């Protein structure tokens, strides 16, 4: 029996936890092969300076059953990297499942995979999804047909466990959850804009606002090519 092939497509400036949370789950799936790949192969540096080494070159990956795209501030830059996006379209076009975490859904959207589809995204950047014909959904994990998407960063573990249940059943998914002791009890209720204290929300929104013009410009440039 052939392995179920999962391709995790990285790009410079990704948010490492968008990738490493789901990878921890996916790499524990029975009968699955995870391939960590990037446009050029080799080293890829995340937005926090953590470097991932020995990634495969996307063009050298023949096919996949599941394509996974993490997010990051650089997501609105990489959607204008025509070589990277060509590989995402090629691999995604033959995949059984298309998946993302955080602003990785913007990459799926820019590849043309989210037209008329519901998708999750980081709360601050959901407003960009309609540029690609997608329907923003505020849920932490969203499924629309063969598309699974997770909200911002830490939602990636929830997302990956939902995918694991789809692929290998709820018992296997729960066994992985127990094995990684995923039982979150955050010290604050500030993880979503609806629950964060007003002063905390204002602080984060002010920081995000500084990035909004450049990110929207990048998204609009990519959307114009669809």
C-alpha positions in Angstrom: 0.0 0.0 0.0 1.4 3.4 -1.0 2.0 6.1 1.5 -0.4 9.0 1.8 1.8 11.9 0.8 1.6 15.2 2.6 3.5 18.2 1.2 4.1 21.1 3.6 5.1 24.1 1.4 7.3 26.6 3.2 8.4 30.1 2.2 10.8 32.7 3.7 9.1 34.6 6.5 6.5 32.0 7.4 5.4 31.8 11.0 7.1 28.8 12.4 4.3 27.6 14.7 1.9 27.7 11.8 4.1 25.0 10.4 5.5 23.1 13.3 2.2 22.6 15.2 0.5 20.8 12.3 3.8 19.0 11.3 4.0 17.5 14.8 0.5 16.0 14.2 1.0 15.0 10.5 4.3 13.3 11.1 2.6 11.0 13.6 -0.1 9.8 11.2 0.2 6.1 10.3 0.9 5.3 6.6 1.7 9.0 5.8 4.8 10.5 4.4 5.4 14.2 5.1 7.6 16.2 2.7 8.7 19.6 3.8 9.4 21.6 0.6 10.1 25.1 -0.6 10.6 26.9 -3.9 14.3 26.5 -4.0 14.9 23.7 -1.5 17.5 23.9 1.2 17.2 26.4 4.1 14.1 28.5 4.8 14.1 31.1 7.5 11.0 31.8 9.5 9.8 35.3 10.7 11.3 34.6 14.1 14.7 33.6 12.8 14.3 29.9 13.2 15.8 28.2 10.1 14.4 25.0 8.6 17.1 23.0 6.7 17.1 20.3 3.9 13.7 21.2 2.5 12.9 19.5 -0.8 12.5 21.6 -4.0 8.8 21.9 -4.8 9.4 21.3 -8.5 11.0 18.0 -7.6 7.9 16.8 -5.8 5.9 14.8 -8.3 2.5 14.8 -6.5 0.7 14.9 -3.2 -2.5 13.7 -1.6 -2.6 16.6 0.8 -1.1 20.1 0.3 -0.6 22.2 3.4 0.3 25.9 3.5 1.3 27.7 6.7 0.9 31.5 7.0 3.0 34.4 8.1 3.5 38.1 7.4 5.3 37.2 4.2 2.2 35.3 2.8 1.1 38.5 1.0 4.6 38.6 -0.6 4.9 35.0 -1.6 1.6 35.1 -3.5 3.4 37.4 -5.9 6.2 34.9 -6.4 5.1 33.4 -9.7 7.4 30.4 -9.5 6.2 29.5 -6.0 2.6 29.9 -6.9 3.0 27.8 -10.1 4.1 24.9 -7.9 1.2 25.4 -5.5 -1.3 25.3 -8.4 0.4 22.2 -9.8 0.5 20.3 -6.6 -2.9 21.5 -5.4 -4.6 20.7 -8.6 -3.9 17.0 -8.1 -4.3 16.8 -4.3 -7.2 15.2 -2.6 -7.1 17.8 0.2 -6.1 21.4 0.2 -5.2 22.8 3.7 -3.9 25.9 5.4 -3.3 27.6 8.7 -3.5 31.4 9.4 -2.8 33.5 6.3 -1.9 30.3 4.4 -5.5 30.5 3.2 -4.6 33.7 1.4 -2.0 31.6 -0.5 -4.7 29.0 -1.4 -7.0 31.8 -2.4 -4.3 33.4 -4.7 -3.9 30.0 -6.3 -7.5 30.1 -7.3 -8.7 27.3 -5.0 -11.1 29.2 -2.7 -13.6 30.7 -5.1 -17.0 30.3 -3.4 -15.4 28.4 -0.5 -15.6 29.1 3.2 -12.1 29.5 4.8 -10.5 30.5 8.1 -7.7 32.9 8.5 -6.0 35.0 11.2 -8.7 37.3 12.6 -6.8 40.4 11.5 -6.5 39.4 7.8 -9.8 37.6 7.1 -10.9 40.7 5.2 -8.5 39.9 2.5 -10.1 36.6 1.6 -13.0 38.0 -0.5 -10.4 39.4 -2.9 -10.0 35.8 -4.0 -13.7 34.9 -4.0 -13.5 33.2 -0.7 -16.0 33.5 2.1 -14.3 34.4 5.5 -15.3 32.2 8.4 -14.5 33.1 12.0 -14.4 29.5 13.2 -11.1 28.1 14.6 -11.2 25.2 12.1 -13.3 25.3 8.9 -14.0 22.6 6.4 -15.6 23.2 3.0 -15.6 20.0 0.9 -12.0 18.9 0.5 -10.6 22.2 2.0 -9.5 22.4 5.6 -8.3 25.7 7.0 -7.3 26.9 10.5 -7.4 30.3 12.1 -4.3 32.1 13.4 -1.2 30.3 14.5 -2.1 28.1 17.5 -5.3 27.0 15.7 -3.0 24.9 13.6 -2.9 22.1 16.2 -6.7 22.0 16.3 -6.8 22.1 12.5 -4.3 19.2 12.2 -6.2 17.0 14.7 -9.3 17.6 12.6 -7.5 16.5 9.5 -6.0 13.5 11.3 -9.5 12.4 12.3 -10.6 12.7 8.7 -7.6 10.7 7.4 -7.1 8.1 10.1 -10.2 8.2 12.4 -11.1 9.8 15.7 -9.3 7.2 17.8 -6.0 7.8 16.0 -6.4 11.6 16.2 -7.2 11.4 19.9 -4.2 9.2 20.5 -1.9 11.8 18.8 -3.5 14.5 20.9 -2.8 12.5 24.1 0.7 11.7 22.9 1.6 15.3 22.5 -0.4 16.2 25.7 -2.4 18.8 23.9 -4.7 20.1 26.7 -4.4 23.9 26.5 -5.2 26.0 29.6 -4.0 29.5 28.6 -3.2 31.9 31.4 -5.4 34.7 29.8 -8.6 34.8 27.8 -6.9 37.2 25.3 -6.6 34.8 22.4 -9.4 36.2 20.3 -10.6 39.8 19.7 -14.0 38.9 21.2 -12.5 38.0 24.5 -9.4 40.2 24.8 -9.5 43.2 27.1 -10.2 46.4 25.1 -6.8 47.9 25.8 -5.0 44.8 24.6 -7.2 44.6 21.5 -6.4 48.3 20.7 -2.7 47.7 21.1 -2.6 44.7 18.7 -5.0 46.4 16.2 -2.6 49.4 16.1 0.3 47.2 15.3 -1.6 45.3 12.6 -2.8 48.6 11.1 0.8 49.5 10.3 1.0 46.4 8.0 -2.4 46.7 6.4 -1.5 48.9 3.4 1.4 46.8 2.2 -0.4 43.5 2.8 -3.6 44.6 1.0 -1.5 45.9 -1.9 0.2 42.5 -2.2 -3.2 40.7 -2.0 -4.7 42.9 -4.6 -1.8 42.4 -7.0 -2.2 38.7 -6.7 -6.0 38.8 -7.0 -5.7 40.8 -10.2 -4.0 37.8 -11.9 -6.9 35.4 -11.2 
